[in-house]
Amino acid sequence: MIALLLLAPLVLGACGAGQVTQTATQDRDRTGGQGQVGGIAVRAVQLAHPPDGVHAPGDPVPLTMAVVNTGRTDDRLVGVSGPDFAAAGLGAASPAATPPDGTRALLGPAPATAPTVDLPVPAGEAVLVGTDTPPVVLTGLTRPLDAAQSLAVTLTFARAGTATVPAITAPAPGLVPRGPAFDFHAEDGAGRPGPPAAAGGGPPRTEP
């Protein structure tokens, strides 16, 4: 059911394969980046809000998104890349196995395991990266990134191909959401105050 609810706006808003949609550009400040490639639709592509107001070069940056496979064939997200970071993987990179005692001096420091992305996207289903799965963590950030900025992320799928989408920085947690807009066309008493009543209980006084 979740997949079906996500499919409708994604399919209607999708444009050409591997392109960022016009809808994505208009809505990105609220929902994150969006895009489409083949039968794969992505939406709500967001970077974690920086705790101190800015992600510094070298900081790991969690990336979340919704990935929907609208086709009839299973696919996999096998790569996340971009010009502003060095690598990406599901969760944090893990260190390599510790060598036996007495060999560390010969081998030197143990290298870290290279981060990888290999995420199944079953046909007809939605995968919420960061909710259903660990987030994708971007590592080796090459420039400062504050809350007002975004960066380009290229998603590679085993069957559908690649799509480049804007990853938008998420709003700070705990922000108070805006209330509903005031209805200036509502009738008196329903959406805006009527004219003030006259003193002594007489008919309402009308301003000149």
C-alpha positions as CSV (number, residue, x, y, z in Angstrom):
1,M,0.0,0.0,0.0
2,I,2.9,2.4,0.8
3,A,4.4,1.7,-2.6
4,L,1.1,2.4,-4.4
5,L,0.7,5.7,-2.5
6,L,4.2,6.8,-3.5
7,L,3.9,5.7,-7.1
8,A,1.2,8.2,-8.1
9,P,3.0,11.5,-7.6
10,L,6.3,10.0,-8.7
11,V,5.0,8.7,-12.1
12,L,3.0,11.8,-12.8
13,G,6.0,14.0,-11.9
14,A,8.6,12.0,-13.8
15,C,10.2,13.2,-17.0
16,G,13.0,11.8,-19.1
17,A,15.3,9.1,-18.0
18,G,18.2,10.3,-15.9
19,Q,16.9,13.9,-15.7
20,V,15.9,16.0,-12.8
21,T,12.2,16.8,-13.2
22,Q,10.8,20.4,-13.2
23,T,8.6,19.3,-10.3
24,A,11.7,18.4,-8.4
25,T,13.1,21.9,-8.9
26,Q,9.9,23.5,-7.7
27,D,9.4,21.3,-4.6
28,R,12.9,20.6,-3.6
29,D,13.0,23.0,-0.7
30,R,10.1,21.1,0.9
31,T,10.6,17.5,-0.1
32,G,14.1,17.0,-1.3
33,G,15.4,16.2,-4.8
34,Q,13.5,14.0,-7.2
35,G,14.3,12.1,-10.4
36,Q,13.4,9.2,-12.7
37,V,15.4,6.7,-14.7
38,G,13.6,3.9,-16.6
39,G,11.2,2.2,-14.2
40,I,12.9,3.6,-11.1
41,A,11.6,6.8,-9.4
42,V,13.4,8.5,-6.6
43,R,12.0,11.3,-4.3
44,A,12.8,13.1,-1.1
45,V,16.6,12.9,-1.7
46,Q,17.9,14.6,1.5
47,L,21.1,15.2,3.3
48,A,21.1,15.1,7.1
49,H,21.0,18.6,8.6
50,P,24.5,19.6,9.9
51,P,24.5,19.6,13.7
52,D,26.7,22.7,13.8
53,G,25.1,24.5,10.9
54,V,27.7,23.3,8.3
55,H,29.2,20.0,7.1
56,A,32.9,20.6,7.0
57,P,35.2,19.0,4.4
58,G,35.9,15.4,5.2
59,D,32.7,15.0,7.3
60,P,30.5,11.9,6.7
61,V,27.0,13.0,5.5
62,P,24.0,10.7,5.8
63,L,21.8,10.6,2.7
64,T,18.2,9.4,2.7
65,M,15.6,9.0,-0.1
66,A,12.6,7.0,-1.3
67,V,13.3,4.6,-4.2
68,V,10.3,3.2,-6.0
69,N,10.5,0.4,-8.7
70,T,7.5,1.0,-11.0
71,G,8.5,-1.8,-13.3
72,R,8.0,-5.6,-13.3
73,T,11.7,-6.5,-12.9
74,D,13.7,-6.4,-9.7
75,D,16.6,-3.9,-9.7
76,R,19.4,-2.9,-7.3
77,L,21.0,0.4,-6.3
78,V,24.6,-0.4,-6.8
79,G,26.4,3.0,-6.7
80,V,26.2,6.5,-5.4
81,S,28.7,9.1,-6.6
82,G,29.2,12.8,-7.1
83,P,31.8,15.5,-7.7
84,D,31.7,16.8,-4.1
85,F,32.5,13.6,-2.2
86,A,34.9,10.7,-2.5
87,A,32.8,7.6,-1.8
88,A,29.5,6.4,-0.5
89,G,28.3,3.3,1.3
90,L,25.3,1.9,3.3
91,G,26.1,2.9,6.9
92,A,29.6,3.6,8.1
93,A,32.7,2.1,6.6
94,S,34.0,-0.8,8.6
95,P,37.7,-1.5,9.3
96,A,39.5,-4.5,7.8
97,A,40.1,-7.6,9.9
98,T,43.0,-7.3,12.4
99,P,46.1,-9.2,11.3
100,P,47.7,-11.8,13.6
101,D,50.0,-10.6,16.4
102,G,53.6,-9.8,15.2
103,T,52.6,-9.1,11.6
104,R,51.3,-5.5,12.0
105,A,54.8,-4.0,11.9
106,L,55.4,-5.7,8.6
107,L,52.0,-4.9,7.0
108,G,51.6,-1.4,8.4
109,P,48.2,0.0,9.4
110,A,45.1,-1.9,8.5
111,P,43.3,-0.2,5.6
112,A,39.6,0.6,6.0
113,T,37.2,-1.4,3.9
114,A,36.0,0.6,0.9
115,P,32.3,1.6,1.4
116,T,29.9,0.1,-1.0
117,V,26.2,0.4,-2.0
118,D,24.2,-2.7,-2.9
119,L,20.5,-2.3,-2.2
120,P,17.7,-4.5,-3.6
121,V,14.8,-2.6,-5.1
122,P,12.0,-5.2,-5.7
123,A,9.6,-4.7,-8.6
124,G,6.5,-2.8,-7.6
125,E,7.8,-1.8,-4.2
126,A,9.2,1.3,-2.5
127,V,12.3,1.3,-0.4
128,L,12.8,4.1,2.1
129,V,16.6,4.5,2.4
130,G,17.3,5.6,6.0
131,T,14.1,4.0,7.3
132,D,13.8,0.5,5.9
133,T,17.5,0.4,5.5
134,P,20.6,2.2,6.9
135,P,21.2,5.6,5.3
136,V,23.7,6.0,2.5
137,V,26.7,7.8,4.1
138,L,28.7,10.1,1.8
139,T,32.4,10.2,2.8
140,G,35.3,12.5,1.9
141,L,33.3,15.7,1.5
142,T,35.4,18.1,-0.6
143,R,33.8,21.4,0.3
144,P,31.8,23.0,3.1
145,L,28.1,22.4,2.9
146,D,25.7,24.4,5.0
147,A,21.9,24.1,5.5
148,A,21.1,26.3,2.5
149,Q,23.1,24.3,0.0
150,S,22.7,21.1,-2.0
151,L,24.9,18.8,-4.0
152,A,24.5,16.6,-7.1
153,V,24.2,12.9,-6.5
154,T,24.4,10.2,-9.3
155,L,22.5,7.0,-8.5
156,T,23.4,3.9,-10.4
157,F,21.0,1.1,-10.8
158,A,22.0,-2.4,-12.1
159,R,19.2,-2.5,-14.7
160,A,17.7,1.0,-15.1
161,G,20.9,3.0,-15.4
162,T,21.9,6.2,-13.8
163,A,20.1,9.3,-12.6
164,T,21.6,12.5,-11.3
165,V,19.4,14.3,-8.7
166,P,19.9,17.2,-6.3
167,A,20.4,16.2,-2.7
168,I,18.8,18.8,-0.5
169,T,19.8,19.5,3.1
170,A,17.0,18.6,5.4
171,P,15.5,21.2,7.7
172,A,16.7,21.4,11.3
173,P,14.9,18.9,13.6
174,G,12.4,20.5,15.9
175,L,11.4,23.3,13.7
176,V,7.8,24.4,14.2
177,P,5.8,23.7,11.0
178,R,3.8,26.5,9.5
179,G,0.1,26.6,10.2
180,P,-2.6,26.7,7.5
181,A,-2.8,29.8,5.4
182,F,-5.4,32.4,6.3
183,D,-8.5,32.2,4.1
184,F,-9.1,35.8,3.0
185,H,-12.2,34.7,1.1
186,A,-14.0,33.1,4.1
187,E,-17.3,34.6,5.2
188,D,-17.5,36.9,8.3
189,G,-17.4,34.8,11.4
190,A,-15.9,31.8,9.6
191,G,-12.5,33.0,8.6
192,R,-12.2,36.7,9.5
193,P,-13.8,39.0,12.1
194,G,-17.0,40.9,11.2
195,P,-17.5,44.7,11.8
196,P,-17.4,45.7,15.5
197,A,-20.7,45.9,17.4
198,A,-22.0,49.3,18.4
199,A,-22.2,50.2,22.1
200,G,-25.4,49.4,23.9
201,G,-26.3,46.3,21.8
202,G,-27.3,48.3,18.7
203,P,-26.6,47.1,15.1
204,P,-22.9,46.6,14.1
205,R,-21.0,49.8,13.5
206,T,-19.6,50.2,10.0
207,E,-16.3,52.0,9.6
208,P,-16.5,54.9,7.1
